Amino acid sequence: MPEKSSVFDMIGPIMIGPSSSHTAGVVRIARAAVAILGGVPEEAEITFYNSFARTYEGHGSDRAIIAGLMDFHTDDKRIKEALALAKKAGLKHHFKSIGNASTFHPNTIRLKLKKGEKNIEILGESRGGGLVNIAEVNGFKADFTASNHTLIIYADDVKGSVAFIASVIANDQCNIATMSVSRKGKHDLACLVIEMDSGIKDVTFTYLNSLSWVKEVIYVPEIA
């Protein structure tokens, strides 16, 4: 059963900026991307779609996305100076806009980020009230909210692997809220996204990473 929204979800979080969709949600998408990347990026290509493409400068979404990429929170007063601060920090960024992408949510952002040898790409949607959906990660369907503790696990499509990973998490006394699997094809690389009520222990994270058929485990904390 889907969780019900509260009046506080609709009002949105305490934040800097005129719009929860165009500022708070944007910051949260970027902070989720930073967690997936494993730190603040050195380079960022940012594409705004649909409504965002038309309003990102006037509504401050450009500053919000850069602030989030520097891991500022939604109520951080530095958001207003984020573009200048990014320049000082050496964060290279490039904005693009696509105004008519009918298959995407009206408030959609694509981020291509680089840090050292690591590159990631995510597609995020700002749903209103500061709520977000991370729709894709590195070409795999993801659909997680960043409001829970989340594991993203890339692994070979091995029979019984999903049930095994779920049992490992259960043994860690973590309650699974949602779980989804996306794969390129049968017996190909798969992406397992697990939202949990609490984070797993470090020893469990290390164990999952040690499994021969697991390629990478990424932990995304609750994004405020």
Buried (B, 14 or more C-beta within 10 A) or exposed (E): EEEEEEEEBEEBBEBBBEBBBBBBBBBBBBBBBBBBBEEBBBBBBBBBBBBBBEBBEEBBBBBBBBBBBBBBBBBBEBBBEBBEBBEEEEBEBEBEBBEEBEEBBBBBBBBBBBBEEEEBBBBBBBBBBBBBBBBBBBEBBBBBBBBBBBBBBBBBBBEEBBEBBBEBBEEBEBEBBBBBBBBEEEEEBBBBBBBBEEBBEEEBBEBBEEBEEBBEBBBBEBBB
